[in-house]
Amino acid sequence: MQAVLREQDTVVVSSRDSSGEGKTRMWFALTLGGTLYLLTPSFSLKARRWESDPWVRVRAGREVVEGTVEQVTLEEAGGDAPLLLERFRLAGASTMEALAWMLESGSHRLFRVRPGAGP
């Protein structure tokens, strides 16, 4: 899947709750080591769904990965922060300070995908 992801700008991400499953196209960041990050506004339906059910399905072309998401801070992302800044610049993270503010203020949430770690 990593090879396919490296050729994509966005992926289709599914989340679920008691009313069903929702799908949306999202920008993402993929590290050289294969860690996949997703950034979303805190008020989004998927962010609220992930609070109660961290299951996620990520689709890029014909490739599909299921797993769970975990919310992470910029500090927990550690050395991946420069990549996150590069990939999420169009979401308003034009500087490292802006990205930190987005996460610390609660306007956005950063999630790390854990493939195969389904509930």
Backbone as JSON Lines, residues from 0, in Angstrom:
{"i":0,"aa":"M","n":[0.82,-1.2,0.0],"ca":[0.0,0.0,0.0],"c":[0.86,1.26,0.0]}
{"i":1,"aa":"Q","n":[2.04,1.2,0.64],"ca":[2.87,2.4,0.72],"c":[3.23,2.94,-0.65]}
{"i":2,"aa":"A","n":[3.53,2.06,-1.59],"ca":[3.89,2.51,-2.94],"c":[2.72,3.26,-3.58]}
{"i":3,"aa":"V","n":[1.52,2.76,-3.4],"ca":[0.33,3.42,-3.95],"c":[0.11,4.76,-3.26]}
{"i":4,"aa":"L","n":[0.26,4.79,-1.94],"ca":[0.06,6.04,-1.19],"c":[1.04,7.11,-1.63]}
{"i":5,"aa":"R","n":[2.25,6.73,-1.94],"ca":[3.26,7.72,-2.33],"c":[2.92,8.4,-3.65]}
{"i":6,"aa":"E","n":[2.01,7.81,-4.41],"ca":[1.58,8.39,-5.68],"c":[0.29,9.21,-5.55]}
{"i":7,"aa":"Q","n":[-0.27,9.28,-4.34],"ca":[-1.56,9.93,-4.12],"c":[-1.4,11.24,-3.35]}
{"i":8,"aa":"D","n":[-2.33,12.15,-3.57],"ca":[-2.42,13.36,-2.76],"c":[-3.45,13.19,-1.65]}
{"i":9,"aa":"T","n":[-4.49,12.39,-1.94],"ca":[-5.55,12.17,-0.97],"c":[-5.9,10.69,-0.92]}
{"i":10,"aa":"V","n":[-6.6,10.31,0.14],"ca":[-7.13,8.95,0.3],"c":[-8.6,9.07,0.68]}
{"i":11,"aa":"V","n":[-9.33,7.98,0.52],"ca":[-10.71,7.92,0.99],"c":[-10.68,7.22,2.35]}
{"i":12,"aa":"V","n":[-11.22,7.88,3.35],"ca":[-11.2,7.36,4.72],"c":[-12.63,7.1,5.17]}
{"i":13,"aa":"S","n":[-12.85,5.92,5.7],"ca":[-14.16,5.54,6.25],"c":[-14.09,5.51,7.76]}
{"i":14,"aa":"S","n":[-15.19,5.91,8.38],"ca":[-15.37,5.82,9.83],"c":[-16.79,5.33,10.06]}
{"i":15,"aa":"R","n":[-17.1,4.93,11.29],"ca":[-18.44,4.39,11.54],"c":[-18.95,4.81,12.91]}
{"i":16,"aa":"D","n":[-20.27,4.76,13.02],"ca":[-20.94,4.92,14.3],"c":[-22.24,4.12,14.24]}
{"i":17,"aa":"S","n":[-23.09,4.28,15.23],"ca":[-24.31,3.47,15.29],"c":[-25.25,3.72,14.11]}
{"i":18,"aa":"S","n":[-25.13,4.87,13.45],"ca":[-26.0,5.17,12.32],"c":[-25.45,4.67,10.99]}
{"i":19,"aa":"G","n":[-24.21,4.17,10.99],"ca":[-23.65,3.63,9.75],"c":[-22.21,4.03,9.54]}
{"i":20,"aa":"E","n":[-21.83,3.96,8.27],"ca":[-20.45,4.23,7.88],"c":[-20.41,5.47,7.0]}
{"i":21,"aa":"G","n":[-19.41,6.32,7.25],"ca":[-19.23,7.51,6.44],"c":[-17.88,7.46,5.73]}
{"i":22,"aa":"K","n":[-17.82,8.04,4.54],"ca":[-16.58,8.08,3.77],"c":[-16.3,9.52,3.37]}
{"i":23,"aa":"T","n":[-15.02,9.87,3.4],"ca":[-14.62,11.2,2.98],"c":[-13.2,11.16,2.42]}
{"i":24,"aa":"R","n":[-12.93,12.06,1.51],"ca":[-11.58,12.18,0.96],"c":[-10.76,13.08,1.87]}
{"i":25,"aa":"M","n":[-9.52,12.67,2.16],"ca":[-8.67,13.43,3.07],"c":[-7.24,13.51,2.54]}
{"i":26,"aa":"W","n":[-6.58,14.62,2.89],"ca":[-5.14,14.68,2.73],"c":[-4.53,13.83,3.82]}
{"i":27,"aa":"F","n":[-3.32,13.39,3.62],"ca":[-2.65,12.54,4.59],"c":[-1.16,12.81,4.53]}
{"i":28,"aa":"A","n":[-0.46,12.31,5.52],"ca":[1.01,12.35,5.53],"c":[1.48,10.92,5.75]}
{"i":29,"aa":"L","n":[2.45,10.5,4.97],"ca":[3.03,9.17,5.07],"c":[4.53,9.3,5.27]}
{"i":30,"aa":"T","n":[5.03,8.77,6.38],"ca":[6.46,8.85,6.66],"c":[7.22,7.81,5.86]}
{"i":31,"aa":"L","n":[8.52,7.97,5.76],"ca":[9.35,6.97,5.08],"c":[9.22,5.61,5.73]}
{"i":32,"aa":"G","n":[8.98,5.59,7.04],"ca":[8.81,4.33,7.77],"c":[7.43,3.72,7.63]}
{"i":33,"aa":"G","n":[6.52,4.43,6.94],"ca":[5.19,3.88,6.69],"c":[4.11,4.32,7.66]}
{"i":34,"aa":"T","n":[4.41,5.25,8.57],"ca":[3.38,5.75,9.48],"c":[2.47,6.72,8.72]}
{"i":35,"aa":"L","n":[1.17,6.51,8.87],"ca":[0.17,7.31,8.17],"c":[-0.52,8.23,9.18]}
{"i":36,"aa":"Y","n":[-0.56,9.53,8.87],"ca":[-1.21,10.52,9.71],"c":[-2.37,11.15,8.97]}
{"i":37,"aa":"L","n":[-3.42,11.49,9.72],"ca":[-4.58,12.2,9.2],"c":[-4.83,13.42,10.07]}
{"i":38,"aa":"L","n":[-5.15,14.55,9.46],"ca":[-5.46,15.78,10.19],"c":[-6.88,16.18,9.82]}
{"i":39,"aa":"T","n":[-7.69,16.5,10.82],"ca":[-9.07,16.87,10.55],"c":[-9.55,17.92,11.54]}
{"i":40,"aa":"P","n":[-10.48,18.77,11.13],"ca":[-11.06,19.71,12.09],"c":[-11.74,18.93,13.22]}
{"i":41,"aa":"S","n":[-11.66,19.44,14.42],"ca":[-12.22,18.77,15.59],"c":[-13.72,18.59,15.51]}
{"i":42,"aa":"F","n":[-14.4,19.52,14.81],"ca":[-15.86,19.45,14.73],"c":[-16.35,18.49,13.65]}
{"i":43,"aa":"S","n":[-15.45,17.88,12.88],"ca":[-15.87,17.01,11.8],"c":[-16.56,15.76,12.34]}
{"i":44,"aa":"L","n":[-17.45,15.22,11.56],"ca":[-18.17,14.02,11.95],"c":[-17.22,12.85,12.2]}
{"i":45,"aa":"K","n":[-16.2,12.73,11.34],"ca":[-15.27,11.6,11.52],"c":[-14.5,11.72,12.83]}
{"i":46,"aa":"A","n":[-14.11,12.94,13.22],"ca":[-13.41,13.13,14.49],"c":[-14.31,12.73,15.65]}
{"i":47,"aa":"R","n":[-15.57,13.08,15.57],"ca":[-16.51,12.71,16.63],"c":[-16.75,11.2,16.62]}
{"i":48,"aa":"R","n":[-16.82,10.6,15.44],"ca":[-16.99,9.15,15.37],"c":[-15.79,8.43,15.99]}
{"i":49,"aa":"W","n":[-14.59,8.92,15.72],"ca":[-13.38,8.26,16.21],"c":[-13.26,8.35,17.73]}
{"i":50,"aa":"E","n":[-13.98,9.28,18.36],"ca":[-13.97,9.34,19.82],"c":[-14.55,8.06,20.42]}
{"i":51,"aa":"S","n":[-15.6,7.53,19.79],"ca":[-16.26,6.35,20.34],"c":[-15.87,5.06,19.64]}
{"i":52,"aa":"D","n":[-15.4,5.15,18.4],"ca":[-15.02,3.96,17.64],"c":[-13.83,4.33,16.76]}
{"i":53,"aa":"P","n":[-12.63,3.93,17.15],"ca":[-11.43,4.34,16.41],"c":[-11.2,3.57,15.1]}
{"i":54,"aa":"W","n":[-12.13,2.72,14.71],"ca":[-11.97,1.96,13.46],"c":[-11.88,2.9,12.27]}
{"i":55,"aa":"V","n":[-11.03,2.52,11.33],"ca":[-10.86,3.31,10.12],"c":[-10.53,2.37,8.95]}
{"i":56,"aa":"R","n":[-10.99,2.76,7.78],"ca":[-10.6,2.08,6.54],"c":[-10.03,3.16,5.63]}
{"i":57,"aa":"V","n":[-8.83,2.91,5.13],"ca":[-8.16,3.87,4.25],"c":[-8.03,3.21,2.88]}
{"i":58,"aa":"R","n":[-8.51,3.92,1.86],"ca":[-8.48,3.38,0.5],"c":[-7.69,4.34,-0.39]}
{"i":59,"aa":"A","n":[-6.73,3.76,-1.11],"ca":[-5.96,4.51,-2.1],"c":[-5.96,3.66,-3.37]}
{"i":60,"aa":"G","n":[-6.67,4.13,-4.37],"ca":[-6.82,3.3,-5.57],"c":[-7.54,2.02,-5.21]}
{"i":61,"aa":"R","n":[-6.95,0.88,-5.56],"ca":[-7.55,-0.41,-5.22],"c":[-7.03,-0.98,-3.9]}
{"i":62,"aa":"E","n":[-6.09,-0.29,-3.3],"ca":[-5.49,-0.75,-2.05],"c":[-6.34,-0.29,-0.86]}
{"i":63,"aa":"V","n":[-6.54,-1.17,0.11],"ca":[-7.34,-0.87,1.29],"c":[-6.61,-1.36,2.53]}
{"i":64,"aa":"V","n":[-6.6,-0.52,3.56],"ca":[-6.04,-0.89,4.86],"c":[-7.08,-0.56,5.92]}
{"i":65,"aa":"E","n":[-7.33,-1.51,6.81],"ca":[-8.2,-1.27,7.96],"c":[-7.36,-1.28,9.22]}
{"i":66,"aa":"G","n":[-7.78,-0.5,10.18],"ca":[-7.08,-0.45,11.45],"c":[-7.8,0.47,12.4]}
{"i":67,"aa":"T","n":[-7.04,1.1,13.27],"ca":[-7.6,2.06,14.21],"c":[-6.77,3.34,14.16]}
{"i":68,"aa":"V","n":[-7.38,4.41,14.65],"ca":[-6.65,5.68,14.76],"c":[-6.45,6.0,16.22]}
{"i":69,"aa":"E","n":[-5.35,6.69,16.49],"ca":[-5.11,7.22,17.83],"c":[-4.74,8.68,17.68]}
{"i":70,"aa":"Q","n":[-5.36,9.51,18.52],"ca":[-5.04,10.93,18.48],"c":[-3.66,11.13,19.06]}
{"i":71,"aa":"V","n":[-2.85,11.95,18.39],"ca":[-1.5,12.23,18.86],"c":[-1.26,13.74,18.88]}
{"i":72,"aa":"T","n":[-0.33,14.13,19.72],"ca":[0.1,15.52,19.79],"c":[1.28,15.71,18.83]}
{"i":73,"aa":"L","n":[1.63,16.94,18.61],"ca":[2.79,17.24,17.78],"c":[4.05,16.68,18.43]}
{"i":74,"aa":"E","n":[4.11,16.74,19.75],"ca":[5.27,16.19,20.46],"c":[5.35,14.68,20.27]}
{"i":75,"aa":"E","n":[4.21,13.99,20.29],"ca":[4.2,12.55,20.08],"c":[4.58,12.18,18.65]}
{"i":76,"aa":"A","n":[4.31,13.07,17.71],"ca":[4.7,12.84,16.32],"c":[6.21,12.99,16.17]}
{"i":77,"aa":"G","n":[6.84,13.72,17.09],"ca":[8.29,13.84,17.13],"c":[8.93,14.27,15.83]}
{"i":78,"aa":"G","n":[9.83,13.43,15.34],"ca":[10.59,13.74,14.13],"c":[9.76,13.8,12.86]}
{"i":79,"aa":"D","n":[8.49,13.4,12.94],"ca":[7.61,13.45,11.77],"c":[7.01,14.84,11.56]}
{"i":80,"aa":"A","n":[7.21,15.75,12.51],"ca":[6.6,17.08,12.45],"c":[6.92,17.84,11.15]}
{"i":81,"aa":"P","n":[8.17,17.85,10.65],"ca":[8.42,18.57,9.4],"c":[7.61,18.03,8.22]}
{"i":82,"aa":"L","n":[7.44,16.72,8.15],"ca":[6.61,16.13,7.1],"c":[5.15,16.56,7.26]}
{"i":83,"aa":"L","n":[4.67,16.57,8.5],"ca":[3.28,16.98,8.75],"c":[3.07,18.42,8.3]}
{"i":84,"aa":"L","n":[4.03,19.27,8.59],"ca":[3.94,20.67,8.18],"c":[3.88,20.77,6.65]}
{"i":85,"aa":"E","n":[4.73,20.03,5.98],"ca":[4.74,20.04,4.51],"c":[3.42,19.55,3.93]}
{"i":86,"aa":"R","n":[2.91,18.45,4.44],"ca":[1.69,17.83,3.88],"c":[0.41,18.58,4.25]}
{"i":87,"aa":"F","n":[0.38,19.23,5.42],"ca":[-0.86,19.86,5.88],"c":[-0.83,21.38,5.76]}
{"i":88,"aa":"R","n":[0.08,21.89,4.96],"ca":[0.2,23.34,4.76],"c":[-1.12,23.95,4.26]}
{"i":89,"aa":"L","n":[-1.8,23.26,3.35],"ca":[-3.05,23.81,2.8],"c":[-4.21,23.77,3.8]}
{"i":90,"aa":"A","n":[-4.04,23.05,4.9],"ca":[-5.07,23.01,5.94],"c":[-4.9,24.18,6.92]}
{"i":91,"aa":"G","n":[-3.91,25.02,6.68],"ca":[-3.7,26.18,7.54],"c":[-2.43,26.1,8.37]}
{"i":92,"aa":"A","n":[-1.7,25.0,8.24],"ca":[-0.46,24.82,9.0],"c":[0.72,25.37,8.21]}
{"i":93,"aa":"S","n":[0.76,26.68,8.07],"ca":[1.79,27.3,7.22],"c":[3.15,27.39,7.9]}
{"i":94,"aa":"T","n":[3.16,27.3,9.23],"ca":[4.41,27.28,9.99],"c":[4.28,26.22,11.09]}
{"i":95,"aa":"M","n":[5.39,25.86,11.69],"ca":[5.34,24.89,12.78],"c":[4.52,25.45,13.95]}
{"i":96,"aa":"E","n":[4.63,26.75,14.17],"ca":[3.86,27.39,15.24],"c":[2.36,27.31,14.94]}
{"i":97,"aa":"A","n":[1.99,27.51,13.69],"ca":[0.58,27.43,13.31],"c":[0.04,26.01,13.48]}
{"i":98,"aa":"L","n":[0.82,25.01,13.09],"ca":[0.4,23.63,13.27],"c":[0.25,23.32,14.76]}
{"i":99,"aa":"A","n":[1.21,23.75,15.56],"ca":[1.13,23.53,17.01],"c":[-0.11,24.21,17.58]}
{"i":100,"aa":"W","n":[-0.38,25.43,17.15],"ca":[-1.55,26.15,17.65],"c":[-2.83,25.43,17.26]}
{"i":101,"aa":"M","n":[-2.92,24.94,16.02],"ca":[-4.12,24.23,15.57],"c":[-4.42,23.04,16.48]}
{"i":102,"aa":"L","n":[-3.39,22.31,16.85],"ca":[-3.58,21.13,17.69],"c":[-3.8,21.5,19.15]}
{"i":103,"aa":"E","n":[-3.03,22.45,19.66],"ca":[-3.16,22.83,21.08],"c":[-4.46,23.56,21.36]}
{"i":104,"aa":"S","n":[-4.95,24.34,20.41],"ca":[-6.2,25.07,20.61],"c":[-7.41,24.16,20.51]}
{"i":105,"aa":"G","n":[-7.21,23.0,19.9],"ca":[-8.33,22.07,19.73],"c":[-9.11,22.28,18.44]}
{"i":106,"aa":"S","n":[-8.66,23.18,17.58],"ca":[-9.39,23.4,16.33],"c":[-9.24,22.21,15.39]}
{"i":107,"aa":"H","n":[-8.13,21.5,15.5],"ca":[-7.86,20.33,14.67],"c":[-7.33,19.19,15.53]}
{"i":108,"aa":"R","n":[-7.46,17.99,15.0],"ca":[-6.93,16.81,15.66],"c":[-6.04,16.06,14.69]}
{"i":109,"aa":"L","n":[-4.95,15.56,15.21],"ca":[-4.01,14.77,14.44],"c":[-4.15,13.32,14.88]}
{"i":110,"aa":"F","n":[-4.32,12.43,13.89],"ca":[-4.48,11.01,14.18],"c":[-3.4,10.21,13.47]}
{"i":111,"aa":"R","n":[-2.94,9.17,14.15],"ca":[-2.0,8.22,13.57],"c":[-2.79,6.93,13.33]}
{"i":112,"aa":"V","n":[-2.64,6.35,12.14],"ca":[-3.36,5.13,11.78],"c":[-2.5,3.93,12.18]}
{"i":113,"aa":"R","n":[-3.13,3.0,12.87],"ca":[-2.48,1.75,13.26],"c":[-3.1,0.62,12.43]}
{"i":114,"aa":"P","n":[-2.47,0.23,11.32],"ca":[-3.04,-0.8,10.46],"c":[-3.24,-2.12,11.2]}
{"i":115,"aa":"G","n":[-4.35,-2.78,10.88],"ca":[-4.61,-4.11,11.41],"c":[-4.94,-4.16,12.88]}
{"i":116,"aa":"A","n":[-5.02,-3.02,13.53],"ca":[-5.27,-3.02,14.98],"c":[-6.75,-2.78,15.23]}
{"i":117,"aa":"G","n":[-7.58,-3.56,14.58],"ca":[-9.04,-3.37,14.71],"c":[-9.55,-3.71,16.08]}
{"i":118,"aa":"P","n":[-10.64,-3.05,16.49],"ca":[-11.24,-3.29,17.81],"c":[-11.92,-4.65,17.88]}
